[in-house]
Amino acid sequence: MSAERKASDAPEAPATAEGTGKAATPEESAEDVTVRDPVSAPGADGAPRRATRRFPLFTRDTARPEGGGRAAPGDAPAPARQWPILAVLLTVGLGLLLTALDVFRVGLLLIGAALLAGAALRWVMPDVGMLAVRSRFTDMVTYGGLGMAIVLLALMMQPHPLLEFPWLQDMLHVTVDS
């Protein structure tokens, strides 16, 4: 017999019940747990339970995000299948071009509007192609939060802000005077 042994040839240590140190009964051993589908897993009691992918604590796999399917039929050309992300990216690109041409406020408003449109597309459409990066909820919060922050900052931009918060001026004086 060679020095290499198969895992099945190795003597098995007796299974113990979790946390008790006592030998597990046949009902509690891992061999008796039947995994019904790829997302079921043994629970704390050893019985199979359905594990959900909705808001997991840790990433356990690399599954495509919900809504990550094509936005057009598979026989359509690539740009047509990925039109949601292309629309957002082209709008952001136009906003960056306007910002580079010294039209800051309009360019930034366009960038923020593109991100807000991405959040709206992610909410309304079932399949958005590569615009789907994470779960639908996370994508909407990320796109919407960043878009809203950029729009608000563009509206408060100096000189001649279109949106003023007097309490921000007071906060600045309190922090600088201290």
TIDOTI-990687 format. One record per residue (C-alpha): residue in three letters; x negated, y negated, z negated; residue number from 1. Coordinates in nm, 2 decimals. Layout:
BEGIN
R ALA X Y Z NUM
...
//
This chain:
BEGIN
R MET 0.00 0.00 0.00 1
R SER -0.14 -0.34 0.09 2
R ALA -0.21 -0.62 -0.16 3
R GLU 0.08 -0.81 -0.03 4
R ARG 0.42 -0.71 -0.17 5
R LYS 0.76 -0.79 -0.05 6
R ALA 0.98 -1.00 -0.28 7
R SER 1.22 -0.71 -0.29 8
R ASP 0.95 -0.47 -0.41 9
R ALA 0.86 -0.69 -0.71 10
R PRO 1.01 -0.59 -1.04 11
R GLU 1.29 -0.82 -1.13 12
R ALA 1.30 -1.00 -1.46 13
R PRO 1.63 -0.96 -1.65 14
R ALA 1.87 -1.25 -1.58 15
R THR 1.95 -1.46 -1.88 16
R ALA 2.25 -1.68 -1.95 17
R GLU 2.17 -2.05 -1.92 18
R GLY 2.06 -2.20 -2.25 19
R THR 2.13 -1.90 -2.46 20
R GLY 1.83 -1.68 -2.41 21
R LYS 2.05 -1.37 -2.41 22
R ALA 2.07 -1.13 -2.12 23
R ALA 2.33 -1.22 -1.87 24
R THR 2.62 -0.99 -1.81 25
R PRO 2.68 -0.86 -1.46 26
R GLU 2.96 -1.12 -1.42 27
R GLU 2.71 -1.40 -1.49 28
R SER 2.42 -1.28 -1.27 29
R ALA 2.33 -1.46 -0.95 30
R GLU 2.38 -1.15 -0.73 31
R ASP 2.75 -1.16 -0.81 32
R VAL 2.81 -1.52 -0.69 33
R THR 2.95 -1.53 -0.34 34
R VAL 2.88 -1.84 -0.14 35
R ARG 3.18 -1.89 0.08 36
R ASP 3.06 -2.17 0.30 37
R PRO 2.76 -2.40 0.34 38
R VAL 2.89 -2.65 0.09 39
R SER 2.99 -2.42 -0.19 40
R ALA 2.75 -2.36 -0.47 41
R PRO 2.75 -2.18 -0.81 42
R GLY 2.89 -2.40 -1.09 43
R ALA 2.76 -2.41 -1.45 44
R ASP 2.97 -2.10 -1.53 45
R GLY 2.82 -1.91 -1.23 46
R ALA 3.15 -1.90 -1.04 47
R PRO 3.14 -2.05 -0.69 48
R ARG 3.28 -2.40 -0.66 49
R ARG 3.32 -2.63 -0.37 50
R ALA 3.05 -2.90 -0.37 51
R THR 3.15 -3.22 -0.19 52
R ARG 2.93 -3.44 0.02 53
R ARG 3.14 -3.75 -0.08 54
R PHE 2.91 -3.98 -0.28 55
R PRO 2.64 -3.72 -0.37 56
R LEU 2.39 -3.82 -0.64 57
R PHE 2.10 -3.69 -0.44 58
R THR 2.06 -3.62 -0.07 59
R ARG 2.07 -3.25 -0.02 60
R ASP 2.07 -3.22 0.36 61
R THR 2.02 -3.41 0.68 62
R ALA 2.38 -3.39 0.82 63
R ARG 2.49 -3.65 1.06 64
R PRO 2.69 -3.93 0.89 65
R GLU 3.06 -3.93 0.91 66
R GLY 3.16 -4.12 1.23 67
R GLY 2.82 -4.05 1.39 68
R GLY 2.98 -3.89 1.69 69
R ARG 2.98 -4.05 2.04 70
R ALA 3.19 -4.36 2.09 71
R ALA 3.27 -4.25 2.44 72
R PRO 3.31 -3.90 2.61 73
R GLY 2.99 -3.70 2.64 74
R ASP 2.98 -3.73 3.02 75
R ALA 2.97 -4.11 3.00 76
R PRO 2.62 -4.27 3.05 77
R ALA 2.42 -4.33 2.73 78
R PRO 2.49 -4.71 2.71 79
R ALA 2.87 -4.65 2.72 80
R ARG 2.84 -4.38 2.45 81
R GLN 2.65 -4.61 2.22 82
R TRP 2.84 -4.94 2.29 83
R PRO 2.91 -5.03 1.93 84
R ILE 2.54 -5.05 1.83 85
R LEU 2.45 -5.21 2.16 86
R ALA 2.71 -5.49 2.10 87
R VAL 2.58 -5.56 1.75 88
R LEU 2.21 -5.55 1.86 89
R LEU 2.27 -5.78 2.16 90
R THR 2.46 -6.03 1.95 91
R VAL 2.18 -6.02 1.69 92
R GLY 1.93 -6.07 1.97 93
R LEU 2.12 -6.37 2.10 94
R GLY 2.13 -6.51 1.75 95
R LEU 1.75 -6.47 1.71 96
R LEU 1.69 -6.63 2.05 97
R LEU 1.91 -6.93 1.95 98
R THR 1.72 -6.95 1.62 99
R ALA 1.39 -6.95 1.80 100
R LEU 1.52 -7.23 2.02 101
R ASP 1.58 -7.46 1.72 102
R VAL 1.95 -7.40 1.70 103
R PHE 1.92 -7.25 1.35 104
R ARG 2.27 -7.27 1.22 105
R VAL 2.44 -7.14 1.53 106
R GLY 2.19 -6.86 1.56 107
R LEU 2.22 -6.75 1.20 108
R LEU 2.60 -6.77 1.21 109
R LEU 2.59 -6.54 1.52 110
R ILE 2.36 -6.29 1.34 111
R GLY 2.59 -6.29 1.04 112
R ALA 2.90 -6.25 1.26 113
R ALA 2.73 -5.96 1.44 114
R LEU 2.68 -5.78 1.11 115
R LEU 3.03 -5.85 1.00 116
R ALA 3.16 -5.71 1.33 117
R GLY 2.94 -5.40 1.27 118
R ALA 3.12 -5.35 0.93 119
R ALA 3.46 -5.40 1.10 120
R LEU 3.37 -5.15 1.37 121
R ARG 3.25 -4.90 1.11 122
R TRP 3.58 -4.94 0.92 123
R VAL 3.82 -4.92 1.22 124
R MET 3.66 -4.68 1.46 125
R PRO 3.64 -4.30 1.38 126
R ASP 3.32 -4.26 1.59 127
R VAL 3.06 -4.54 1.63 128
R GLY 2.76 -4.35 1.75 129
R MET 2.42 -4.47 1.61 130
R LEU 2.59 -4.76 1.43 131
R ALA 2.67 -4.49 1.17 132
R VAL 2.36 -4.46 0.95 133
R ARG 2.49 -4.36 0.61 134
R SER 2.84 -4.28 0.48 135
R ARG 3.12 -4.50 0.61 136
R PHE 3.16 -4.68 0.27 137
R THR 2.78 -4.75 0.24 138
R ASP 2.75 -4.88 0.60 139
R MET 3.05 -5.11 0.55 140
R VAL 2.92 -5.25 0.22 141
R THR 2.57 -5.29 0.37 142
R TYR 2.67 -5.45 0.69 143
R GLY 2.94 -5.66 0.53 144
R GLY 2.73 -5.78 0.24 145
R LEU 2.43 -5.88 0.45 146
R GLY 2.65 -6.04 0.71 147
R MET 2.84 -6.24 0.45 148
R ALA 2.51 -6.35 0.28 149
R ILE 2.37 -6.47 0.61 150
R VAL 2.69 -6.66 0.70 151
R LEU 2.71 -6.83 0.36 152
R LEU 2.34 -6.92 0.37 153
R ALA 2.38 -7.06 0.72 154
R LEU 2.67 -7.27 0.61 155
R MET 2.48 -7.41 0.31 156
R MET 2.16 -7.48 0.51 157
R GLN 2.01 -7.83 0.48 158
R PRO 2.04 -8.09 0.63 159
R HIS 2.41 -8.16 0.64 160
R PRO 2.55 -7.84 0.48 161
R LEU 2.90 -7.74 0.59 162
R LEU 2.96 -7.56 0.26 163
R GLU 2.85 -7.71 -0.08 164
R PHE 2.87 -7.56 -0.42 165
R PRO 2.81 -7.83 -0.69 166
R TRP 2.73 -7.57 -0.96 167
R LEU 2.43 -7.46 -0.75 168
R GLN 2.28 -7.81 -0.77 169
R ASP 2.33 -7.80 -1.15 170
R MET 2.17 -7.46 -1.17 171
R LEU 1.87 -7.59 -0.98 172
R HIS 1.83 -7.89 -1.21 173
R VAL 1.86 -7.67 -1.52 174
R THR 1.59 -7.42 -1.40 175
R VAL 1.35 -7.69 -1.27 176
R ASP 1.39 -7.92 -1.57 177
R SER 1.33 -7.64 -1.83 178
//
